[in-house]
Amino acid sequence: MTEHGSHDVGIYYKVFGALLVFTVITVAVNRVHLAIPLAVTVALIIAVTKGSLVASFFMHLISESNQIYRVLVLTAIFFFFLMFLPLLGLFSTPAGTEHRSPLTPATHATAEGHH
């Protein structure tokens, strides 16, 4: 077994400090009350940054070979494909059916309004 030098521990402390800073930024951004699309974008950027730090240093992916990065990229491609796959249903309406957006509520006629 090899001993970890003080340099390795110093990196862990720096990454831990960066994660704390990003956590404080997350809380601060939450208190600003941004518009929802901007808030989601900022939250995802912070989450990806924190996740990358954890995966790179604490999971030791930073010292892996290029093969692991190819597998990670392929996994990300499949993930995004599967996340956006349901959107294809919005553009493929069978002939003779009415297309209604799933984001808008259905309007139903009431018994009192139509005799």
N, C-alpha and C positions, 0 to 999 in steps of 0.2 A: 504494500500500500504506500502510496505517496502522501507526504504531508502537504497540506495546503499552506502556502506561504501567506504572509500578511497582505501581499498584493491581491490574492484571490478574495480574502475576506473584505478588503477595502472595496472591491468591485461590488460585492454583495451589499455592503452598506450604502454605496452610491445608488445602486438600483433600488434598494429599499427606500432611500430618501426621495428618489424620483417618483416612486409609486405613491408615497405620502403626498408629494406636491401635486400630482395629478388627481389624487382623491380630494384634496382641498379645492383644486380648480373645478372638479365635478360639482362639489357642494356650492361653490360660488356661482357657477353657471346656472344651477338650479334655482338660485334665489333671484336671478336677473329676470326670469319669466320671458324667455325668448319666444318667438313664433314657433309653432310646433315643428314645421319642417327644419328650421334652423336649429332648434333644440335637439332634434333627433340626429341631425348631421354632426353637431358638436359632440354629443354624447357618444356617437359611434366612433368618431375620431379619437376621443379620449380612451374609449374602451379598447380599440385596436392598438393604440400606443401602449397601454398598460399590459394588454395581453402579449404583445410582442416582446416587451421587456421581460415578463415572467417566462415566456417560452424560450427566449434567447439565453438568458442567464441562469435562472433557477432550474430550468429543464435541460440546460447545456446544449441547446440546439445551435448556438452560435459557433460551436467547434465541430459540427457535423459535416459530412461530405456533401457534395452537390447533389447526390442521389436523393437525399432526404428532402431537399428543396424542390426537386422535380415532383416528388410524391405529394408534397404539401400544395404545390401549385395545381396539380391535377385534382386533388381533393377540393380545393377552393373553387375550381371551375365547375365540378359536379355539384357542389353546394349551391352556387349561384344559379346554375341551370335548374336545379330542383326547386329553388325558392321562386323563380320566375315562371316556372311551368304552369301554374294555375292561371297566370295572366293570359295564356293562349286561349283559354276558354272564353274570354271576353271578346275575342275577335273571330270566333268560329260559332256562329249561330246557325242552327239547322234551318233549312228552307221552310217557309211557312210559319215560323214562330216569331213571336215578338221579342225583340231584344230589349232587356231592361237591365240597367246597371245594378250590380249587387250593392252599390254604395247608397242607393236611394231607396227609401221604403216603398213598398207596393201600395198603390191606392186601391182601396176596396170600396165598392158601392154599398151603402147601408140600406137596410130594408125601409127605413123611413124616407130616404131621399129618392128612391126609385120604386114606383108602384106599377 
